[in-house]
């Protein structure tokens, strides 16, 4: 008696679902007035790569780097605020931490295109 090849069916089903998911994504882009080219250009800008560079090859490391930078900004801001609120910092210490935060903030603002008024609550 023949046995159903469930691996083949599962693989084809996964392909079908991925294709439908991609189509839904493209339709959503189109409905928002965005094109695939717009998205690719925007991604290259975020990744600081040229049109000839591969988004796939560049994205993993760059996204990790951006996430670490963003996390560091959030952490230094939180630490500075906690230490300042607890009156632990001396004047010079506060200035050093604020200077470091400012450097990180400038990088994050440049990457994400964020203004000061949107960066801080």
Secondary structure, 3 states (H helix, E strand, C coil): CCCCCHHHHHHHHHHHHHHHHHHHHHHHHHHCCCCHHHHHHHHHHHHCCCCCCCHHHHHHHHHHHHHHHHHHHHHHHHHHHHHHHCCCCCHHHHHHHHHHHHHHHHHHHHHHCCCHHHHCC
